[in-house]
Amino acid sequence: MAKDEVQDPEASRLIDAKIESLADWRGAMLSRMRGLIREADPDVVEEVKWRGVPVWSHGGIICTGETYKSVVKLTFLKGASLVDPTGLFNSSLDGNARRAIDIREGEIVDEDAFKALIREAAALNMSGKKAR
């Protein structure tokens, strides 16, 4: 965690409430991905922005977690600068900065590859380098 980042217990409670309000596969998937984010980066800071969107940061935003009717979308703000050898990014592929992972009901996400993306995004943020 960067020295100016502080974990806000209220943000974590709001994310808990959001997950609980999704009484279907989306809540379970968002909870699972949240757990993987925390495993990959124990110093991650949870925030809530933009009308209730869960955000995970470390030296800057790593990713957001949005839920839609048919997908859970994890958007990495500097995703275009990350190495994604297993091809997890499957959405927002045309932009210069962002990349997203859209997860549909029943899909399985490569946990190791996802955690590697989280660690790489945090390292990029902490390096102070701009996204390419």
PyMOL commands that set and color helices and strands:
alter all, ss='L'
color gray80, all
select helices_A, chain A and resi 9-21+25-40+79-81+111-127
alter helices_A, ss='H'
color red, helices_A
select strands_A, chain A and resi 45-49+53-57+61-67+72-76+99-103
alter strands_A, ss='S'
color yellow, strands_A
deselect
rebuild
show_as cartoon
